Amino acid sequence: MPATPPTQPACLSSRPPGRSLVTRVVIVGGGPAGLAAYRAILRACGRAVRSGDVHLSVISGTPDLHTPDLNADVLAGHLPAASARTPLRTLLPRATLLVGRVVQADLTMQRLQVSRADHDPCWLGFDHLILAEVRPDAQTGPLPERHSPHLPISVNVLGDGVTGVELALAACERQRARGARDLGGSVTLLCSGELCSGDLPSLHPDLTAPVRAALHGAGVTVHERTRVIGVERGGARDRHGRLHPAHLTVTADPRPAVTPGTEHLSRDGRGSLLTDRALRVPDTLNVWAARTAAQGRHAGQNVARALRRREARPVPEAPQWTARSVRLGHWNAVTLLRGPGAGLTVGGRPGWLLRALLLASAAPADRVRVALALLRPVTRAGQDTPARARTTDRATPV
């Protein structure tokens, strides 16, 4: 029998009338961390959620779940943009979904002021709050519309580590497929530090060489130790005042947004909230934070334990099996499998096959469609067909 959404109102200044014992759990963020927290609570307290003793609310800035690991494939043109997005209402059948943003968080009074496009701002109370970090979109949407077979386009990619490398190489793929490289198109990667000083060394110490080789082979111009302070109409300007011209600027892995009312909470260098070992935010009452799906699942489990009056468990320190893949091109990836005392690195086409399986298994819906789209063969027509030489007696189409 299909699940039905809860009947309680979306915004509550207090508990629902006649349900004084309802426990309100609010998740801020409809990304992978928020979805994992919701599923963990539902798995542990499903009977209480279905009976109405526990009320789940999810606040999301967009009505869809965005899969950031597919950004590069969408940018390269191998996946439609719809493949990276799934409607949240189909993924959260037992929760009240509020599409909007938190304009003020009152952690002392345990309530949030939520603003939505179709409603006036209202206060939403909570007994447990999970702040699930959502990685902002890499803003790749305008690139397909700006590309034309007859116009060169220069692209700036701002970002360090894996995300910046993948988006820069994906932009080169799209340019080659559309013939923009033959007309003078270019891709520039601007790194605030060294190219492989971010998350690349933590994945594998020998990953620097293949990444640099892939960028050099694709013709990507890399500027290391170049911190960008602003994006203008004509390009990106660094801290020394130099303008790096481009028709389009793509920001890779920007800093997470700070929820108003939580500015006083401690954060790390990348802007994420600091927590204790159980993922509880210090100096707050029943506030938890997560930035990855694994952390979201653990935070949801601890909230479920608190609902059953049990002690929260710390994140296990024992190393577990993890997998991460770096996309270096279509049918070219380096996939890293790491576990307790062991590790495996697979590159090239086998690495791409493992990457497709990992992304398809992590997709919240349409896993078969994602896997089939990633396993499509490489289209050679756009790359192997030479560009027609320009002549003086024929106008170049614009």
ABEGO torsion letter per residue (X at the ends): XBBBBBABBABBABBBBGBAABBBBBBBEABAAAAAAAAAAAAAAAAAAAAGABBBBBBBABABBBBAAAAAAAAAGABBAAAABBBAAAABAABBBBBEBBABBBAAAGBBBBBBAABBBBBBBBABBBBBBBBBBAGAAAAAAABBAABBBBBBBBEBEAAAAAAAAAAAAAAAAAGAAAAGBBBBBBBABBAAABAAAAABAAAAAAAAAAAAAAGBBBBBGBBBABBBAAEBBBAAGBBBBBABBBBBGBBBBBBBGAAABBBBAAGBBBBBAAGBBBGBBGBBBBABAAAAAAAAAAAAAAAAGBBBBBBBABBBBBBBBBBAEBGBBBBBBBBBGBBBBBBEAAAAAAAAAAAAAABABGAAAAAAAAABBBBAAAAABBBBBBBAABBBBX
